[in-house]
Amino acid sequence: MRVHVLSSLVTSTDLRPAVSTAADSTQWTLRLWGMLITLCIVLFLDGLDVSMIGVALPSIGTELDLQTSTLQWLVSGYVLGYGGLLLLGGRTADLLGRRKVFLIALAVFAIASLAGALVSSGPLLILTRFIKGLAAAFTAPTGLSIITTNFAEGPARNKALSIYTVFGAGGYSMGLLFGGLMTGLGWRWTFLLPFPVAIAALIAAFYLVPKDGPAEEGGHDLLGALLSTSGMLLLVYTVVSAPEAGWASARTIISFLAVAALFAGFVAVEKRVRYPLVRLGILKKPTLWRASLAIIAVAGSFFSWQFITTLYLQDTLGWSPLKLSLALLPVGLLVVASAFVSDKLVDRFGTGPIIAVTMTIMAIGYLMYLRIDTAPAYLTVLLPAVLLVGIGWVGFPAINIQATSGIDDDEQGLAAGVLQTAMQVGAAIVLAVTTAIISSGSHADTSPAAVLDNYRPGLEFAAGVAIVGALVALTVYLPKRKARKTAAAEPEVALVG
């Protein structure tokens, strides 16, 4: 259906290069809608790919004889490849041209999807996931910067970003359903499904994305990219392997010191290199770092919760992939429903209140989920928690809007890269800690009660991450409200005096 819609758009739309002026009205041309839908589908694939593999993990582990600590690399390998080069991806789009970078990266993503469906080795499977993550590291920030430079800041951009980011969150959520359906046919189908969709999107993007030149002159900071990516990979590896090696072992301590050295080297390079991977001054933007903290809490807690839930309900309680997918489907439905109201909510209330409220509701959902037992009742135990967690994702568009607000056009790709890096790397680190927590427990008793006792600390940690994120969002918002009231009262005092 999506391919048919895109084909109709391509054949019925003027294919001459679009004007470079950003649209400042929410009444858009068919071509502009076609471009936005194409970009949304690609972001949908990014989210879909992560969650589909999550549902397929038990089947992959059984067939390829992979342990839990190895299985998490099928998730972490993707998000680390994604997060590790997002900054370079955004910068490359600014330097070489957004259309060119987007098309090349999407082609690599499609090829890696096909390769993942064909290999039969755990390490090779992880490698294909890492390559797909690298490709997504270029398509995600580039797609976002294409939108922010073709839609004027204000209602038009808010509407476009709301639709775009809801597709991303919806892709992750709906991937649970597709993952269940595809895993029922065989786990390889979860790797194969994105391939034809990516090819169709590539063809549509070739015609619909307007041509553009380099946004600015400069160079690439390959050393900075190498240091940051190596540091993040080593950090996750160290956290995951620490329970087996020992947190106080020489290997773990040396590894953490190496991580610190890599990140220190990255900061030093960024301060001195002529064309830095990230201009460190952009991190001082309050809207950007607040949005980054929020997205770490949202994605990190959700990745960990879904990872444990999938293993427990499928491996331990014997749920089928489709049953699990249907149980978690309300999350996806809530995210899709939010597409119709998120931009209007932002225009009316601003991003701060929406982020604070949705993150608080999400944290409550995780706390309610801790009531789970060895025979969980869906309507009274699982469904209420799933619905509250789904409401938490409704704030996702507001986080993206907040992050890119007030950023110059020539740094939109960089800002998008910073936010997406925070999401992917933060989620990978939180998942690594969660995996370390549940891996450090006893595995001798495989009864449902014993397994749940072993998983419960991981669920509590995921809930704790969400709670901290909600508290930070509330703390940041409340002083702003107080400051506004004080500022509003000052003129009245002056008049009285």
Beta strands, then each sheet from edge to edge (+ up, - down):
end
